[in-house]
Amino acid sequence: MALNALGSAVSDEGGSLAFPLTTVKAGVDALGAIVEIVNREWAEKIIIGESKNLDGTPNKVQEAIEKFKKDLEV
């Protein structure tokens, strides 16, 4: 299973509430789109969620998330 889209949100100044911003189509252009959002919104942090099976073990979506996270760190 692969990622189809990534959701983005911004928080209030206290970081306690998140407000939906947009979705980004997964694929080769996703990293650049996220960088554009980070720059436009003056983001200080990026929070990346996890995807796990009901028993708490990572699933195939989590594998794609981990790869994207590594690409984002570069």
C-alpha positions as CSV (number, residue, x, y, z in Angstrom):
1,M,0.0,0.0,0.0
2,A,1.3,3.4,-0.9
3,L,0.5,6.9,0.3
4,N,-2.0,8.7,-2.0
5,A,-2.0,12.1,-0.3
6,L,-0.5,14.0,2.6
7,G,-2.6,16.3,4.8
8,S,-1.2,19.5,6.1
9,A,-2.5,21.7,8.9
10,V,-1.3,24.7,10.9
11,S,-1.7,25.2,14.6
12,D,-2.6,28.1,16.8
13,E,0.2,30.0,18.5
14,G,0.1,27.8,21.5
15,G,0.3,24.7,19.5
16,S,-2.8,23.2,21.0
17,L,-5.2,23.3,18.1
18,A,-4.7,22.3,14.5
19,F,-6.5,23.7,11.5
20,P,-6.6,21.9,8.2
21,L,-4.7,23.6,5.5
22,T,-4.4,21.5,2.3
23,T,-3.6,18.1,0.9
24,V,-0.6,17.3,-1.2
25,K,-0.7,14.5,-3.8
26,A,1.9,11.9,-2.9
27,G,4.6,11.3,-5.4
28,V,7.8,12.9,-6.8
29,D,6.5,16.5,-6.3
30,A,5.3,16.0,-2.7
31,L,8.6,16.9,-1.0
32,G,8.8,20.2,-2.9
33,A,5.2,21.0,-2.1
34,I,5.8,20.4,1.6
35,V,8.9,22.6,1.5
36,E,6.8,25.4,-0.1
37,I,4.1,25.1,2.6
38,V,6.7,25.2,5.3
39,N,8.3,28.4,3.9
40,R,5.0,30.1,3.1
41,E,3.6,29.4,6.6
42,W,6.8,30.1,8.4
43,A,6.6,26.7,10.1
44,E,8.8,26.1,13.1
45,K,8.1,22.3,13.3
46,I,6.8,19.5,11.2
47,I,4.8,16.8,12.9
48,I,4.5,13.5,11.1
49,G,1.9,11.0,12.1
50,E,2.3,7.2,12.3
51,S,0.2,4.4,10.8
52,K,0.0,1.1,12.7
53,N,-2.0,-2.0,12.7
54,L,-4.5,-2.6,15.5
55,D,-1.9,-4.6,17.4
56,G,0.5,-1.6,17.4
57,T,2.9,-2.9,14.8
58,P,4.0,-0.8,11.8
59,N,2.1,-1.4,8.6
60,K,2.9,-0.8,4.9
61,V,1.8,2.8,5.0
62,Q,4.2,3.4,7.9
63,E,7.0,2.2,5.6
64,A,6.2,4.9,3.1
65,I,6.0,7.5,5.9
66,E,9.4,6.5,7.2
67,K,10.9,6.9,3.7
68,F,9.3,10.3,3.2
69,K,10.5,11.4,6.7
70,K,14.1,10.5,5.7
71,D,13.8,12.4,2.4
72,L,12.4,15.4,4.3
73,E,15.3,15.4,6.8
74,V,17.8,15.9,4.0
